[in-house]
């Protein structure tokens, strides 16, 4: 049975990638809601996982919309005064009443409105069941931030009450911070989290008070791991898909060579997640919404490169990733020996070592592929082999083989480096995993 489930998961993963390539479901930006005034509501919902589970969710919703995991990403501008009214429409089973809920905003000095203060709580004023509370803060510093419930966070964050805030700098939406070295071409959010289904099952059957007879909160044992509220292969499905009504955000980064990709990585759960990004190093430019600079105005002069972002619970990291093929030491676009269809130019009009059109690394131009490929009759084909090892090229394939890579791109797995987090309840592949796809210049990116 387990082997059949693993085979099914593998097929689902291939199907998701197939849909990704053919329909362009990747988002070249970050889904969220904008403005200065927000009305959020706490409701129940369901988190669906690819192993067939459906877990009870307590989620933030945008007004009358369904609860979602994670909560709506709030995208605001530096210097704006932000007002958030949180209503509590949570319903629970068991003998106890629905709990109070709240929001805390690390990195911001939030206060409760005098006109709608809610009731006092340990970390923040709270909304009682059927009531609301209003918070205000000034978005003083640009960057990436986490928000979550400050009411019994051990339980309520586990149940799904968390989300992201992005503060755009005064310099504009193509900058992460107010410095030219933080400019980017595309950005993607990676909110990393985990769940222990036992907790959700007890709360659904017996209410939160049923947890008192267990050690689940003090000794959690997560078996499903998420990027933006989804497990692989669902991370690659389109955003807002009807099969995941409470999990609207996907995670499918797609870039052209040379483009600067801003990674906004958030540790949303209780565990550390080593987020490993194949393809190249990433340069960490900020943590917790603060630029890594030695003095104000210096820019990220204290930035550093990593091959795995150690995502710490509650911490946010902003990093710049760029891929060009430099360092491979062969011509990724092809050479005359590979056939006339691969002959091309490398024009470096401004002496920066890169072709002005393709962003090819010109010092590698004309260098032969380092091995002799076997004949097609001696190869086993994956669905994503384009028929050619050369970037942006398609080669001959046997009937029925390949077909999932129409642009001849290069795909790199981005995933947790804790191996068990690549599963959905022990079923591989899954969990905290997605794919970065590099596509040639001219290939469409939504």
Secondary structure as UniProt FT lines:
FT   HELIX           2..23
FT   STRAND          33..34
FT   STRAND          37..48
FT   TURN            50..51
FT   STRAND          54..62
FT   TURN            63..64
FT   STRAND          74..77
FT   TURN            78..79
FT   STRAND          81..88
FT   STRAND          104..105
FT   TURN            106..107
FT   STRAND          111..112
FT   STRAND          126..127
FT   TURN            129..130
FT   STRAND          132..138
FT   STRAND          143..148
FT   HELIX           153..156
FT   TURN            157..160
FT   STRAND          162..168
FT   TURN            170..171
FT   TURN            173..174
FT   HELIX           180..182
FT   STRAND          186..195
FT   HELIX           197..206
FT   HELIX           208..213
FT   TURN            216..219
FT   STRAND          224..227
FT   TURN            228..229
FT   HELIX           234..236
FT   TURN            239..240
FT   HELIX           242..244
FT   TURN            245..246
FT   STRAND          254..256
FT   TURN            257..258
FT   STRAND          260..267
FT   STRAND          273..277
FT   TURN            278..279
FT   STRAND          282..287
FT   TURN            288..289
FT   STRAND          290..291
FT   TURN            296..297
FT   TURN            301..302
FT   STRAND          304..306
FT   STRAND          308..311
FT   TURN            313..314
FT   STRAND          316..322
FT   TURN            326..327
FT   TURN            332..333
FT   HELIX           336..338
FT   HELIX           340..342
FT   TURN            349..350
FT   TURN            356..358
FT   HELIX           362..364
FT   TURN            365..366
FT   HELIX           376..378
FT   TURN            383..384
FT   TURN            391..392
FT   TURN            399..400
FT   TURN            406..407
FT   STRAND          410..416
FT   HELIX           419..422
FT   TURN            425..426
FT   STRAND          433..439
FT   TURN            441..442
//
